[in-house]
């Protein structure tokens, strides 16, 4: 039997970042920590049942229940006032007597191991080397590192563990030492430990766990991120965007350290920023509307600062030509490619939420026509201003943008463009729920009469963010509702890019229809 002990909320410094959540639900690379923990445990302990404790007051969302069900773990809710010893006592005494003759593996909820090789057997606790100075139990101290308890245990005698916890119910370390006085516990050293229970260790751990993106390689070392990949021109364009944007926008980007060619490919280096990507905050966090209002205000100031009023005629003409390709050619070609690859008739009509919509062709053309009628917002364009490319520094109360496009649709390197494209990208993350689709937190409902719809499992907090964004946010007089035709086109044009995930393609198509139905029809 394995218990993941997550019966208390994250420490206050974390609640500033993510709201009040249990540690096992911390986001790591757009997944929840529990998904990584259980995935690894199932590989190395396939025959063990896995249990999880959560705070009694925590309200589990529908999509979190679905995650727990898919992981096949059993949940026990712990009274909020209980400390770790009391939490373990409560779990053991309320779960039943059937397993009291088994051994118990215990994993702290704020701990991840990339593998459990050599961490098997009975009666042990793991230790790992650390250079951080937190209130961990230290086994050995040197001038270079501390050898500390790292959060994975096995106890062969649950009955004696109960005794140790009862006698030392106010101090977990003392309870384990009491157990060890009567039943020997081996120290097993591992370098596969990642602590995510403190802000610094969390960001260091997540940087080491997830540093790979499609076609690009990220290397994080000594506070510097090196990015390289193919095509090289794309990486070079990003570097030149960082280098060439005006000074008024530099507060919104990481420092560019250097860039150039290396081993027949291009690279650049920027400072590493230990901040939370907004896609993970939006999907996995529990931040209240007050904090999100501040974030929305930062977006507004960034985009207002990106506008350029005195652009030359040749510059605006070049942008206009590129927009024709971006809004018309790209949208049509990508959408037609998807329809062709999936044998979908462009003249097909969908019944969405019991409403008969126009044909797909009519919806496509209507959105293109409405986008072309919108005012142009000339300025410095990021080109991919979605939540995954925006970092939020909660302590400094600021945003930073990363991974700019740096080139136009015709592959010319430039920092200039139409800001409403960035506006639409931002909207596709907030109202369009793009990151909920990527995370799989949606359902598709079909009725016997042929009606279909996509439904997102969101709480009142997220709905408040959406409502406030729609009602209050605008750029140079352009509103969220006015930019919505371009958001629909974004979802249509990204369909071929997800050909490896037909389920995701279907969700994105239906989501485009949802936005059309809600805002345009």
Secondary structure, 3 states (H helix, E strand, C coil): CEEEEECCECCHHHHHHHCCCEHHHCEECCEEHHHHHHHHHHHHCCCCCEEEEEECCCCCCHHHHHHHHHHCCEEEEECCCCCHHHHHHHHHHHHCCCCCCCCEEEEECCEEECCCCCCCCCCEEEEEEECCCCCCCEEEECCCCEEEEEEEEEECCHHHHHHHHHHCCCCHHHHHHHHHHHCCCEEEECCCEEECCCHHHHHHHHHHHCCEECCEEEEEECCEEEEEECCHHHHHHHHHHHHHCCHHHHHHECCEEEEEEECCEEEEEEECCCCEEHHHHHHHCCCCHHHHHHHHHHHHHHHHHHECCCCCHHHHHHHHHHHHHHHHHHHHHHHHHHHHHCCCCCCCEEEECCEEEEEHHHHHHHHHHHHHHCCCCEEECCCCCCHHHEEEECCCCEEEECCCCCECCCCCECCEEEHHHHHHHHHHHHCCCHHHHHHCCEEEEECCCCCEEEEECCCHHHHHHHHHHHHHCEECCEEHHHHHHHHHHHHHHCHHHHCCCHHHHHHHHHHHHHHHHHHCC
